[in-house]
Amino acid sequence: MDFALNEEQRHWQMKARKFAEEEIRPISLARDAIEDPSETFTWDIIKKGSKLGFRTMAVPKEYGGHGTDYVSQALVMAELARGDSAISKTFSQCWKWSHLIAAVCSDEQKDRFLKPFIEDDTYVLGKGGTEPTAGSDNRLPPPDDPKAGHKLRAERHGDEWILNGEKTFIANGSIAKLFFLDVRTNPNVSVKEGSTLFMVTRDTPGFRHGKVFNKRGWRFYQNAELIFENARVPHANVVGEVNGGGKKPGAAGDTSGGDIFGDLELAANALGVCESACELAMQHARTHKQGGRPLVEQQLVLLKLNRMYMLTEALRSFVLRVAWEHDMKIHSANAGLAMNFSEEAIQTVTELGLEIFGAAGGVTSPEAEKLVRDSLIWTHLAGDNVQRMRVSQRLVRMAEAIERKARETIPELTAAE
């Protein structure tokens, strides 16, 4: 297999690496240390990155974006995450939803939303799924329970829908100008059969954001409440069919707009954090001594470095393979598996890195500590039991599909039974 990057992929990688080193790293720790979570964010870094294409790089060229492939996207996510994982996520959060607009929205919706997104360096996107009383039920909903899942309600009045309820812990919640929202439009059936996907703009009457959550990690990344009090949303903002939300527009055949891109996104971001942890630990081990000997000559430290680099390189291979499969339109469970693995990799690597600093008489490193705090996010997003069950269910469906295909191709298998 040829693992070489092409010229365009290398270009994006180097541009992101330069931006991370010159613009992101110098502000990362300072932004992280700000006490008020709503003040950790700064538009300056978003505007600078946007001018380089990091906000719009996933939008197809015919709509004014850069139309980059998934390998390029994975490389950029990892490089930006080497500078700061939360800043990288703020950019990549825009990719899946801007591409979803291009992939499944009507021509009128594309014209209405993609143009301002391309032109405005502060046009950031978000997705509202999680609710105070409906968390895991949204990702793995009980099939026949109408009480489970989303509680944000929408009732139609002519050409408008009236929304009431709230979302919580929503990505880019306090800064995004456009949100995709999962909303219950029929409360008498299951969430899969009775939900609709809406696009809701920041200036919608009756819509506001509530508190910004104070997190241990990813502090730059703005997670906030979304509150709807008789919010009036035009019917023209419905994505796909009414009560068709369970079909997950973009998830089938379009790996950028649904869960599969999110899986790659988390794994690629984790790769950048692991790379940063390895570099930091290696530099420290080479330049510090304990007991009169350099750390890098001590067996325990070497074993920890070995495990850090081993897991990082394994994750790199996983990430690039999944990105390549997306580009080849090969749909498998590998994206989900890479996401699950990224949790184990990032948390093990960052903790080992912090231990290496502790080997020199309890010396602490703000950088190493931040990487550990950021890695804790993966427990919720990538490696919790719901996520693992979701990926396992995908594996079961794939196995069943392969078996059906084999029986169609080799009829004697059925006859032999």
MIVEXDREN-72206 format. One record per residue: residue in one letter; x, y, z of N, C-alpha, C in turn. Coordinates in steps of 0.05 Angstrom, whole numbers, plus 5000, padded with zeros to 4 digits. Layout:
residues N
AXYZXYZXYZ/...
This chain:
residues 417
M501749765000500050005000501850255000/D500850464987502250714985501250905007/F502850965026502051135048502951425044/A504051495021505051765016502751955013/L503052205023501152415020501552544993/N499352624980499652774956500253064962/E500753224941501653494945499653664960/E497053634953495053794966494753714996/Q494853465002494653375030496953475046/R499353465035501653565049501553865053/H500354005033500054295035498254365059/W495954235061494154295083495454225110/Q496853995111498153915136500254125145/M501854215127503954415134502754685141/K500554765128499255015134498055005162/A496854775169495654745195497854735217/R500054595211502254575230503354855236/K503855015216504855285219502955455235/F500355435229498355595244498255505273/A498455245278498355155306500755245322/E503055245309505555325323505655625328/E504855775308505156065309502856215322/E500456105319498056245329496556115352/I496455845351494855705372496355655397/R498755535395500355475419500855715437/P501455955426502056185443499756275460/I497256205452494956305468493556075483/S494255825478492855605489492555605519/L494855605533494755595562493455835575/A493856065563492656315574489656305572/R488656215549485756205546484555985565/D485955775568485055555585484855645614/A486555825623486755905651484656115659/I483156225639481156425645478856295661/E478156425683476256305702473356285690/D472456495678469756505667469656345641/P468156135639468155965615467156115590/S465556315593464556465570466656655559/E468856695575470956875566473456735555/T473456465556475756315546475956335515/F473656375503473556395473474456665463/T475856665440476556915427476056885397/W474757085385474257085357476757115340/D478757235352481257295337482457055324/I482656835339483956595328482156465307/I479456485310477556375291477756525265/K477856785267478056955242480656895227/K482856875242485356815229485356545215/G484256345229484156075217482156065194/S480056215196478056225175479156335149/K480856535151482056655127483856465113/L484856265128486556055116485055815107/G482355825111480655605100479955385120/F480755415146480355205165477455175174/R475755385169472955365176471255255154/T472055305129470455235106471655015088/M473754885097475254705080473654465071/A471554385085470054155078467754205058/V467154465053464954525035465854475006/P464254334990465054284962465654544947/K467454514928468354744913466154884898/E464154734889461954854874460255044890/Y460555024917459055214934460955414947/G463355434938465155644947467155554968/G467155294976469055194995471555084982/H473154934997475654824987475354544978/G473254404986472754134976474953934982/T476153965006478353785013477453495018/D479253305014478553025019478752975049/Y477952735057477852665085480652625097/V482552535081485252515091486352785098/S485852985081486753255087485353365113/Q482853305115481353395139482453265164/A483053015163484152875186486852995194/L488553045174491153165179490953435192/V489153605182488753865193487753855222/M485753685227484753655254486953575273/A488653385265490853295283492853515288/E493553665266495553875269494554105287/L492054185283490954395299490654305328/A490054045333489753945360492453925374/R494653905359497253915371497654185385/G496454395374496554655387494554695409/D492054615404489954615424487654455414/S486954245429484854065420482154205417/A481454385436478854515436478554715412/I480754845405480655025382480354865357/S481754645354481354465331478454375329/K477254305351474454215350472554435343/T473154685350471454905343471354935313/F473554895299473654905270472254665258/S472954425266471954185253468954145258/Q467954255280465054245285463454365262/C464654555248463354695226463354515201/W465254335199465554185174463253995168/K462553835188460453635183457753765177/W457153995190454554115186454454285161/S456654415154456754565129456554365105/H457954145107457853945086455053815085/L453753785108451053685108449153865093/I449554125096447854315080448154255050/A450754235042451254185014450253915004/A450253725022449553445014446553395012/V444953505031442253415033440153635033/C440953885036439054105037438054175009/S435754315008434654394983436454624971/D436054674945437554884932437055154946/E434555204954433955454967435355474994/Q435455255009436855255034439855295031/K440955165011443855195005444455485000/D442855614983443255894976442956075000/R441156005018440556175041442656155063/F443855915066445555865089448555835081/L449155715058451955675051453355935044/K451956115030453256365022454156525046/P452456575065453556725089455656575104/F455456315105457456155119460156185106/I460256185079462756215065463956495068/E462156695068463056975067463757085095/D462656985116462957095143464856935160/D467157055167469156915183468156835211/T465956955220464956895246462456725245/Y461856615222459456435219460256155227/V459556085252460255825263457655665266/L457855405264455555225264455555045289/G453154955296452854775319450554575314/K450454375331448354175329447154125357/G444554135359443254105385441853835387/G442953655403441653395407441153345437/T443153385453442953315482440953495496/E439453375514437553525531437853445560/P436853615579437253555607436153285616/T433953195604432652945612432752735589/A434352785569434452605546437252605534/G438952435546441752425537442252185520/S442851955532443551715517441151615502/D438751675510436351585496436251695467/N437651915463437752035436439651885417/R441751775429443751635413443051345409/L441751225429440950945428438150925438/P436151025423433451055433431950785435/P430450745457428750515458426850515435/P426450285421425050285396422050365397/D420750305420417850335420416750505443/D418550675455417650835478417451125470/P414951225467414551505459415451705479/K415951625504416751805525419851845526/A421251675512424151685512425151875490/G427451995494428652165473427952455476/H428252605454428052895454425352995466/K425653205481423253335493422653615481/L424653725467424153985454421953935433/R419754085437417354035420417054255399/A415854175377415154365355412354305346/E410754515345407954495335407654685311/R406454575290406254735265403854925266/H404355175259402255385256402655515229/G401155415209401555525182404255465171/D405655675163408355645151410555665172/E409755655198411755665219411455435238/W413555375252413555185274414155335300/I412755265321413155395347414655195365/L417155275373418855095389418855175418/N418654975436418755025464420354795477/G422254875494423954685508426854785509/E428654595514431454675515433354455507/K435654525500437954345495440154425515/T441854235520443954295540446654185531/F448754315540451554245534452054245503/I450954435489451054435460453554565450/A454954425432457454525420457054785406/N458954975410458755245399456155385407/G454955295429452355395437452055695441/S454155825450453956105456455056275433/I456056155412457356315391456356245363/A455056015358454255935331452056115321/K451956155295449956315281447756135269/L448255875267446355685256446655425270/F444355305278444255045292442554855276/F443454605276441654385268440454275294/L437854245295436554155319434753915315/D435053715333433253485333430853565350/V428453555339426053655352423853445350/R422253415372419953235371417553375358/T416653265336414353375322411953195324/N412252955335410052775342410752635367/P409552715390410352605416408952335422/N407352235403405751995408407051745397/V409351775384410851545373413651555383/S415251365375418051355384419551595372/V421851655385423451885376424351845347/K424851595339425751545312423551615292/E421051565299418851615281417651895284/G418252035306416852285311418652525315/S421052515303422852755306423452865278/T424153125278424753265254427253425258/L428853455236431253615237430753895227/F431354095244430854365236433554515235/M433654725218435754925219434655175232/V436055265254435055495269437355695272/T436855935264438856145265438856285292/R441156405298441556535324439456755329/D438556895308436757125312433857045312/T433256785314430456695314428956805338/P426656935334425157045357424356815376/G424856865402424156665422426356465428/F428756505416430956325420433256485432/R434456365453436856485466438556265478/H441056335483442756135497442856205527/G443055995543443256025572446056025581/K446555885603449255885615451255735597/V453755825598455955695586457255515607/F457655265601458555075621461555095627/N462155075652464955085661466054805662/K467854735643468854465640471754445649/R472554205657475254155665477154165641/G476254045619477854045595476354185572/W477654215550476454345526475254615534/R476554775550475355015561474955235540/F476555235518476055425497473455365483/Y472755115481470355025466467855095481/Q466055245468463755355482461355155482/N460755045505458354875508456255025525/A453855055514451855225528449055105526/E447355215542444455155540443255305517/L441255185504439655315483436755315494/I435555545495432855565507430955675486/F428655535484426555605464423955655479/E422955905476420455985488418656105466/N416955935455415256005432416956115409/A419155985404420956065383419655995356/R419656185338418256165312420256105290/V420055855279421955765259420355715233/P421155825210419655775185419755485177/H417655395164417555115154419755075133/A420655285120422755265100425355175112/N425555175139428055085152428054795160/V425954645153425954365158427854225139/V429554045150431453895133430253615128/G429853555103428653295096425753295102/E424653065111421853035115421053095144/V418653195148417553215175417252935187/N418052905211418152645225420052445211/G421852555196423852385183426652405196/G426752525220429252565234430752305239/G429252085244430451825249432051715226/K431551825202433051735179435851845177/K436452035195439152155197440252245170/P439152465159440152555133443152585133/G444352475112447252495110448752255121/A447452095137448951875149449251645130/A447451605112447651395092448651495066/G450951415058452151495033453551765034/D453251905056454652155059456052155087/T458552075087459852035113460752285126/S460252515115461152765127458952885145/G456452825139454352965153453252825177/G453852585181452652435203454652335223/D453952125237455552025259458251935250/I458551835226461151715218463351925217/F462752165207464752375207465552455236/G463552465253464052525281465952325293/D465752075286467551875296470451935287/L470751995261473452055250474452315263/E472752505267473452765279474752725306/L473452565323474552515350477152365349/A477352175332479852015331482152185320/A481652355300483752525289484652735310/N482752845324483453045344485152915366/A484352675374485852535395488752475386/L489052425360491752385349493552625354/G492452865349494053105353494753145382/V492953075400493553095429495752905437/C495552655427497552455432500352535422/E500352655398502952745387504152965405/S502453145414503453355431504553245458/A503153045469503952925494506652785490/C506952645468509552505463511852695460/E511452915445513553115441514353245468/L512353305484512853435509514353255528/A513453005530514752805548517652745539/M518052715512520652655502522652885508/Q521653125503523453365509524153375538/H522253325556522853335584524753105592/A524352865582526052635589528852675580/R529252815558531952865547533453085561/T531953265574533253505585533253515616/H532153315629532153315658533353055670/K534353095694535652865707534252805734/Q534652555742533852465769535952275779/G536852325804538952145815541552165800/G542052395787544452435773544452325745/R542352195736542152075709539952205693/P540352255667538152355651535652165652/L533352275652530852115653530751925629/V531752015606531551855582533351595583/E535051585603536751345607535551145628/Q533251225639532151055661529950875649/Q530050625658528450415646525450475647/L524450565670521650605673520650825655/V522251035652521551255634521551165605/L523551005598523650905570521250725564/L520450565583518050395579515550565575/K515350775590513050955587513051095560/L515351185551515551315525514951115503/N515850865506515250665486512250625483/R510750605505507850565504506450815492/M507451045499506251295488506451295458/Y508851245448509251265419507851035404/M507750795417506450565405503450625400/L502150725421499250785419498751015399/T500551205399500151435381500451345352/E502351185346502751085318500450895310/A499450735329497150565323494750735316/L494250945332492051125327492351275300/R494851355293495351485268494551305245/S495351055246494650865225491650825222/F490350815245487450775246486051015233/V486851255241485651505232485951535201/L488351495191488851535163487451315146/R487251075157485850865143482850935140/V481651025163478851105162478351335143/A480151535144479851765126479951675097/W481851495091482151395064479651235055/E478551075074476150935068473851125062/H473651345076471551545070471951655042/D474351715035474951815008474251614986/M474651354992474051144973471151054974/K469551194992466751124996466350835005/I468250745021468050485034466850525062/H464450415066463050455091463350205109/S464550245132465050025150464750135178/A465149955198465050035226467650145236/N469650165218472350245227472350525240/A470650705230470650975241469850965270/G467750815276466950785304468950645321/L470250445310472350305326474750495331/A475450655311477650845314476951045336/M474351135336473451315357473751185385/N472750935387472950795413475850765422/F477650695403480450655409481750915417/S480751135405482051395411481751475440/E479551385453479251445481481451305498/E481951055492483950905507486751025501/A487251085476489851195468490351465481/I488551655478489051925488489351935518/Q487751785532487851795561490351655572/T491151425560493551295568496051455562/V496151565538498551715529498851965546/T496752125550497052365565497652315595/E496552105606497152035634500051945637/L501051785618503851705619505651945616/G504952125599506552365596506752525622/L504452555636504552695661506152545682/E506152285682507752125700510752165695/I511552205670514352255665515252515677/F513552715677514252965691514452925721/G512652755731512752695760515152535768/A516452405750518752245756521052415766/A521052665759523252845768522452985793/G521952835814521352955840518753105842/G516753015827514053145829513853405813/V515553445794515453685777512853685762/T511453905760508953925745509354085720/S507654035701507654175675504854265669/P504254525667501654615659500754495632/E502654475613501954365587501054075589/A502653915604501953635607499353595622/E498953755642496453735657494053815640/K494354015623492054085606491353865586/L493353725576492853505557491253285571/V491953235596490353025611487553125615/R487153375623484453475627482853475601/D484053545579482653535553481853245546/S483553055553483152775546480652665560/L479952775583477552675597475052705581/I474952895562472552925546471852675530/W473952515523473552275507471852065521/T471952065548470351865562467351905555/H466552145553463752205546463152175516/L464952275500464352295471465152045455/A467151895464468251685447468151405458/G468251385485468651115496466651035516/D464451185520462451095539460950845528/N459550715545458250465538456250495515/V454850725515452850775493454250785466/Q456550925465458050945440459050665432/R460050515451461050245444458850065435/M456450085448454149925439453250005411/R453350275406452550365379454350255358/V456950255363458850145343458449845341/S457949705363457549415362455149345346/Q452949505349450549455333451149495303/R452949685296453649725268455249485258/L456949365275458349125268456448895262/V454348865279452448655276450948685249/R450148935243448748985218450448925194/M453048995196454848945174455248645170/A455448495192455848205190453348075177/E451048175184448548075172448448135143/A449248385136449248465107451148295091/I453548235102455548075088454447785084/E453147685104451947415102449847405081/R448047615080445947615059447247635032/K449347795029450647825003451847564994/A453047425013454347165007452246964998/R449946965010447746775002446646844975/E446647104968445747184941447747104920/T450347124928452447054909452846754906/I452546614928452946324928450446184937/P448446154920445846044928446045764941/E448145614934448345344944448645334974/L449545564986449745575015447045535028/T445045665017442345635027441245355022/A441845254998440844984990442144775008/A444544815016445944615032444644585060/E443444795069442244785095439644615094/
